[in-house]
Amino acid sequence: MAAKRKYFKKHERRMGLDEERRCKEDLQNERPEVKHKWASRLLGKLRKDITQDCREDFVLGITGAKQRRQLCILSNPDQKGKMRRIDCLRQADKVWRLDLVMVILFKAIPLESTDGERLEKSPHCRQPHLCVNPYHINVSVRELDLYLANHIRHHDALLGVTVPEADKDDCCEEEDSLHANGVFNSAELYRLARTTIVAEAAGEKTIDYTQGRIREARDYWPANLLKGH
């Protein structure tokens, strides 16, 4: 969003799809230390906006302690007693509800800042108004979402198999009426959503904005997040 805003101010027009793709590639190709710095700052901001008594539960739950995932992770309330919003650092022109940020980072679901109404808390969540635990948050699905999911399921390139002629639906023979207008195709989204949140290998640090999530080694998270770095 920050890149789009800067582009609009400079050129007085919106960024085209090809330009968005180039921007995506630039972000992907940035040096690992730049990505690491961005991720560390964002994690520090998330930690700051979580109540102090929930910070350790948050880190341990994300890094694999399943029993901690059952606990609510509470946002510090704003002046109106509601969930806090953050700007996600990179001088973005929007603020994001903290639970939205958690779902994007740790579940790799490509939500927008206006998708707050799509989020629903699990029945076992005891404090739904302030809880930002990504394991307590579900995304509501509409009929159009189901239709699009079915369309993607039949995407040959995504599945990596050739569909026999006898098994093809009639709709597959018609001209495709669905056109993606983002920089990620369905195969990329599928692959990124299936990536584990925390790298299994100790010492591995893999951070990529384009994944919408952060994967760090188990021994790195507590040492840095709990100290507030």
C-alpha contacts under 8 A as a table, 3 or more apart, distances in Angstrom:
res1	aa1	res2	aa2	distance
1	M	4	K	5.06
1	M	5	R	6.16
1	M	92	A	5.60
1	M	93	D	6.72
1	M	94	K	7.83
2	A	5	R	5.11
2	A	6	K	6.23
2	A	90	R	6.40
2	A	91	Q	5.75
2	A	92	A	4.39
2	A	93	D	6.28
3	A	6	K	5.21
3	A	7	Y	6.09
3	A	23	C	7.71
4	K	7	Y	5.09
4	K	8	F	6.15
4	K	14	R	7.17
4	K	15	M	6.16
5	R	8	F	5.16
5	R	9	K	6.30
5	R	92	A	7.96
5	R	93	D	7.20
6	K	9	K	5.19
6	K	10	K	6.21
7	Y	10	K	5.18
7	Y	11	H	5.96
7	Y	12	E	7.59
7	Y	13	R	7.62
7	Y	14	R	7.18
7	Y	15	M	6.53
8	F	11	H	5.33
8	F	12	E	4.79
8	F	13	R	5.07
8	F	14	R	5.38
8	F	15	M	6.88
9	K	12	E	5.41
9	K	13	R	7.80
11	H	14	R	7.93
15	M	19	E	5.98
15	M	20	E	6.38
16	G	19	E	5.18
16	G	20	E	6.17
17	L	20	E	4.96
17	L	21	R	6.24
17	L	181	N	7.30
17	L	182	G	7.17
17	L	183	V	7.01
18	D	21	R	5.09
18	D	22	R	6.34
19	E	22	R	5.06
19	E	23	C	6.19
20	E	23	C	4.98
20	E	24	K	6.15
20	E	183	V	6.53
21	R	24	K	4.94
21	R	25	E	6.23
21	R	183	V	5.43
22	R	25	E	5.05
22	R	26	D	6.18
23	C	26	D	5.03
23	C	27	L	6.32
24	K	27	L	5.19
24	K	28	Q	6.24
24	K	183	V	7.32
24	K	210	T	7.30
25	E	28	Q	4.98
25	E	29	N	6.09
26	D	29	N	5.14
26	D	30	E	6.30
27	L	30	E	5.38
27	L	209	Y	7.37
27	L	210	T	7.59
28	Q	208	D	6.83
28	Q	209	Y	7.48
28	Q	210	T	6.87
30	E	34	V	6.57
30	E	35	K	6.94
31	R	34	V	5.37
31	R	35	K	6.64
32	P	35	K	5.12
32	P	36	H	6.00
32	P	207	I	7.57
33	E	36	H	4.89
33	E	37	K	6.09
34	V	37	K	5.18
34	V	38	W	6.34
35	K	38	W	5.16
35	K	39	A	6.12
35	K	207	I	6.13
35	K	208	D	6.63
35	K	209	Y	7.51
36	H	39	A	5.13
36	H	40	S	6.00
36	H	207	I	6.36
37	K	40	S	5.14
37	K	41	R	6.20
38	W	41	R	5.29
38	W	42	L	6.21
38	W	89	L	7.96
39	A	42	L	5.09
39	A	43	L	6.05
39	A	207	I	7.01
39	A	214	I	7.12
40	S	43	L	5.15
40	S	44	G	6.06
40	S	229	H	6.95
41	R	44	G	4.98
41	R	45	K	6.18
41	R	89	L	7.77
41	R	229	H	7.44
42	L	45	K	5.00
42	L	46	L	6.21
42	L	88	C	6.44
42	L	89	L	6.73
43	L	46	L	5.02
43	L	47	R	6.10
43	L	225	L	7.01
44	G	47	R	5.06
44	G	48	K	6.17
44	G	225	L	6.42
44	G	228	G	5.86
44	G	229	H	5.83
45	K	48	K	5.08
45	K	49	D	6.36
46	L	49	D	5.24
46	L	50	I	6.47
46	L	98	L	7.76
47	R	50	I	5.29
47	R	55	R	6.33
47	R	225	L	6.92
47	R	228	G	7.16
48	K	51	T	7.57
48	K	228	G	7.64
49	D	75	S	5.85
49	D	76	N	5.51
49	D	84	R	7.23
50	I	54	C	6.59
50	I	55	R	6.28
50	I	73	I	7.15
50	I	74	L	5.81
50	I	75	S	4.50
50	I	76	N	5.43
51	T	54	C	5.49
51	T	55	R	6.59
51	T	73	I	7.79
51	T	74	L	5.88
51	T	75	S	5.86
51	T	76	N	5.28
52	Q	55	R	5.51
53	D	56	E	7.21
54	C	57	D	5.31
54	C	58	F	6.15
54	C	72	C	7.87
54	C	73	I	5.48
54	C	74	L	6.57
55	R	58	F	5.11
55	R	59	V	6.41
55	R	73	I	7.65
55	R	226	L	7.11
56	E	59	V	5.25
56	E	60	L	6.11
56	E	222	P	7.83
56	E	226	L	6.63
57	D	60	L	5.23
57	D	61	G	5.82
57	D	68	R	5.68
57	D	69	R	7.66
57	D	71	L	7.49
57	D	73	I	7.33
58	F	61	G	5.22
58	F	62	I	6.19
58	F	68	R	7.52
58	F	69	R	7.71
58	F	73	I	6.31
58	F	133	N	7.36
59	V	62	I	5.32
59	V	63	T	6.17
59	V	221	W	6.82
59	V	222	P	6.21
59	V	225	L	7.25
59	V	226	L	7.72
60	L	63	T	5.14
60	L	64	G	6.32
60	L	65	A	5.41
60	L	68	R	6.62
60	L	222	P	7.33
61	G	64	G	5.50
61	G	65	A	4.79
61	G	66	K	5.95
61	G	67	Q	7.38
61	G	68	R	4.87
61	G	69	R	4.85
62	I	65	A	7.21
62	I	69	R	7.58
62	I	197	I	7.87
62	I	198	V	7.63
63	T	198	V	6.19
63	T	218	R	5.59
63	T	221	W	7.36
64	G	198	V	7.85
64	G	218	R	7.87
65	A	68	R	5.61
65	A	69	R	6.98
66	K	69	R	5.19
66	K	70	Q	7.32
67	Q	70	Q	5.82
67	Q	71	L	7.84
68	R	71	L	5.61
69	R	72	C	7.70
69	R	133	N	7.44
69	R	135	Y	6.41
70	Q	135	Y	7.79
70	Q	136	H	7.82
71	L	125	C	7.94
71	L	133	N	7.89
72	C	125	C	6.50
72	C	126	R	6.92
72	C	127	Q	6.87
72	C	131	C	5.58
72	C	132	V	7.37
72	C	133	N	6.02
72	C	136	H	7.64
73	I	130	L	7.93
73	I	131	C	5.18
73	I	132	V	5.52
73	I	133	N	5.05
74	L	127	Q	7.85
74	L	130	L	5.23
74	L	131	C	4.49
74	L	132	V	5.94
74	L	133	N	7.61
75	S	83	M	5.96
75	S	84	R	6.51
75	S	98	L	7.37
75	S	130	L	5.35
75	S	131	C	6.25
75	S	132	V	6.39
76	N	83	M	6.92
76	N	84	R	6.56
76	N	130	L	7.70
77	P	80	K	7.30
77	P	81	G	4.73
77	P	82	K	5.10
77	P	83	M	5.20
77	P	84	R	5.84
77	P	130	L	7.18
78	D	81	G	5.13
78	D	82	K	5.42
78	D	83	M	6.23
78	D	84	R	5.44
79	Q	82	K	7.42
82	K	129	H	7.12
82	K	130	L	6.87
83	M	97	R	6.84
83	M	98	L	6.88
83	M	129	H	6.96
83	M	130	L	5.38
84	R	97	R	6.11
84	R	98	L	6.01
85	R	95	V	5.70
85	R	96	W	5.00
85	R	97	R	4.29
85	R	98	L	5.50
86	I	89	L	7.97
86	I	95	V	5.12
86	I	96	W	5.27
86	I	97	R	6.55
86	I	98	L	6.67
87	D	90	R	7.64
87	D	91	Q	7.05
87	D	92	A	5.95
87	D	93	D	7.45
87	D	94	K	6.12
87	D	95	V	4.46
87	D	96	W	6.14
88	C	91	Q	7.60
88	C	92	A	6.85
88	C	95	V	7.42
88	C	96	W	7.42
89	L	92	A	6.70
92	A	95	V	7.54
94	K	113	S	7.22
95	V	113	S	7.07
96	W	100	L	6.57
96	W	101	V	6.54
96	W	113	S	5.32
97	R	100	L	5.32
97	R	101	V	6.52
97	R	113	S	7.32
97	R	116	G	7.36
98	L	101	V	5.15
98	L	102	M	6.34
98	L	132	V	6.46
99	D	102	M	5.05
99	D	103	V	6.33
99	D	131	C	7.40
99	D	132	V	4.52
99	D	133	N	7.29
99	D	134	P	7.09
99	D	137	I	7.89
100	L	103	V	5.25
100	L	104	I	6.24
100	L	111	L	7.39
100	L	113	S	7.32
100	L	115	D	7.76
100	L	116	G	6.65
100	L	119	L	7.83
101	V	104	I	5.17
101	V	105	L	6.06
102	M	105	L	5.22
102	M	106	F	5.86
102	M	107	K	7.71
102	M	132	V	6.73
102	M	133	N	7.28
102	M	134	P	5.62
103	V	106	F	5.47
103	V	107	K	5.16
103	V	108	A	6.80
103	V	109	I	6.49
103	V	134	P	5.42
103	V	137	I	7.40
104	I	107	K	5.67
104	I	108	A	4.86
104	I	109	I	5.05
104	I	110	P	6.17
104	I	111	L	6.52
104	I	212	G	5.46
104	I	213	R	6.42
105	L	108	A	5.66
105	L	109	I	7.88
105	L	211	Q	7.93
105	L	212	G	4.90
105	L	213	R	3.53
105	L	214	I	6.19
106	F	134	P	6.82
106	F	197	I	6.11
106	F	212	G	7.63
106	F	213	R	5.20
106	F	214	I	6.96
107	K	134	P	7.44
107	K	193	A	6.68
107	K	197	I	7.64
107	K	213	R	7.07
108	A	192	L	6.71
108	A	193	A	5.11
108	A	211	Q	6.39
108	A	212	G	5.14
108	A	213	R	5.74
109	I	193	A	6.91
109	I	212	G	7.39
110	P	212	G	7.22
111	L	115	D	6.15
112	E	115	D	5.35
113	S	116	G	7.00
114	T	117	E	7.71
115	D	118	R	5.46
115	D	119	L	7.40
116	G	119	L	5.64
117	E	120	E	7.79
118	R	139	V	5.48
118	R	140	S	5.13
118	R	141	V	7.66
119	L	137	I	6.44
119	L	138	N	5.75
119	L	139	V	4.74
119	L	140	S	6.15
120	E	137	I	5.77
120	E	138	N	5.10
120	E	139	V	6.02
120	E	140	S	6.56
121	K	125	C	6.34
121	K	128	P	5.92
121	K	136	H	5.63
121	K	137	I	4.68
121	K	138	N	6.00
122	S	125	C	5.44
122	S	136	H	5.17
122	S	137	I	5.98
122	S	138	N	6.65
123	P	126	R	7.93
124	H	136	H	7.72
125	C	128	P	5.85
125	C	131	C	7.61
125	C	136	H	6.13
127	Q	130	L	6.02
127	Q	131	C	5.73
128	P	131	C	5.20
131	C	136	H	7.82
132	V	136	H	7.56
132	V	137	I	7.64
133	N	136	H	5.40
133	N	137	I	6.86
134	P	137	I	5.26
135	Y	138	N	7.96
141	V	145	D	5.95
141	V	146	L	7.04
142	R	145	D	5.17
142	R	146	L	6.46
143	E	146	L	5.12
143	E	147	Y	6.27
144	L	147	Y	4.98
144	L	148	L	6.15
145	D	148	L	5.14
145	D	149	A	6.04
146	L	149	A	4.99
146	L	150	N	6.17
147	Y	150	N	5.17
147	Y	151	H	6.27
148	L	151	H	4.90
148	L	152	I	6.20
149	A	152	I	5.11
149	A	153	R	6.13
150	N	153	R	4.98
150	N	154	H	6.59
151	H	154	H	5.43
151	H	155	H	6.64
152	I	155	H	4.94
152	I	158	L	7.50
152	I	186	S	6.76
153	R	158	L	7.66
153	R	159	L	7.31
154	H	159	L	7.56
155	H	158	L	5.37
155	H	159	L	6.37
156	D	159	L	5.27
156	D	160	G	5.85
156	D	161	V	5.93
156	D	162	T	6.27
156	D	163	V	7.04
157	A	160	G	5.11
157	A	161	V	7.26
157	A	187	A	7.30
158	L	186	S	6.86
158	L	187	A	4.85
158	L	190	Y	7.93
163	V	167	D	6.55
163	V	168	K	6.58
164	P	167	D	5.34
164	P	168	K	6.59
165	E	168	K	5.42
168	K	172	C	6.33
168	K	173	E	7.95
169	D	172	C	5.42
169	D	173	E	7.38
170	D	173	E	5.57
170	D	174	E	7.16
171	C	174	E	5.33
172	C	175	E	7.72
172	C	176	D	7.67
176	D	179	H	7.80
180	A	185	N	7.21
182	G	185	N	7.37
184	F	188	E	6.01
184	F	189	L	6.52
185	N	188	E	5.43
185	N	189	L	6.44
186	S	189	L	5.16
186	S	190	Y	6.07
187	A	190	Y	5.12
187	A	191	R	6.14
188	E	191	R	5.14
188	E	192	L	6.05
189	L	192	L	5.17
189	L	193	A	5.98
190	Y	193	A	5.29
190	Y	194	R	6.41
191	R	194	R	5.36
191	R	195	T	6.55
192	L	195	T	5.26
192	L	211	Q	5.77
193	A	211	Q	7.92
196	T	199	A	6.56
196	T	215	R	7.45
197	I	213	R	7.09
197	I	214	I	6.57
197	I	215	R	5.02
197	I	216	E	7.78
198	V	214	I	7.65
198	V	215	R	4.54
198	V	216	E	5.37
198	V	217	A	6.21
198	V	218	R	6.97
199	A	202	A	7.39
199	A	204	E	6.41
199	A	205	K	7.35
199	A	206	T	7.58
199	A	215	R	5.68
199	A	216	E	5.73
199	A	217	A	5.45
199	A	218	R	7.54
200	E	204	E	7.91
200	E	217	A	6.98
200	E	218	R	7.91
201	A	204	E	5.76
201	A	217	A	6.81
202	A	217	A	5.34
202	A	218	R	6.64
202	A	219	D	6.95
203	G	217	A	5.36
203	G	218	R	7.90
203	G	219	D	7.21
203	G	220	Y	7.43
204	E	216	E	6.47
204	E	217	A	5.33
205	K	215	R	6.57
205	K	216	E	4.72
205	K	217	A	5.90
206	T	214	I	7.19
206	T	215	R	5.47
206	T	216	E	6.08
207	I	213	R	7.62
207	I	214	I	5.27
207	I	215	R	5.90
207	I	216	E	7.32
208	D	211	Q	5.61
208	D	212	G	7.33
208	D	213	R	7.09
208	D	214	I	6.70
209	Y	212	G	5.45
209	Y	213	R	6.76
209	Y	214	I	7.72
210	T	213	R	7.88
211	Q	214	I	7.70
216	E	220	Y	6.66
216	E	221	W	6.70
217	A	220	Y	5.37
217	A	221	W	6.79
218	R	221	W	5.87
218	R	222	P	7.53
219	D	222	P	6.60
219	D	223	A	7.00
220	Y	223	A	5.61
220	Y	224	N	6.45
221	W	224	N	5.55
221	W	225	L	5.73
221	W	226	L	7.89
222	P	225	L	5.36
222	P	226	L	5.43
222	P	227	K	7.90
223	A	226	L	6.04
223	A	227	K	6.48
224	N	227	K	5.32
224	N	228	G	6.35
224	N	229	H	5.32
225	L	228	G	5.06
225	L	229	H	5.85
226	L	229	H	7.76
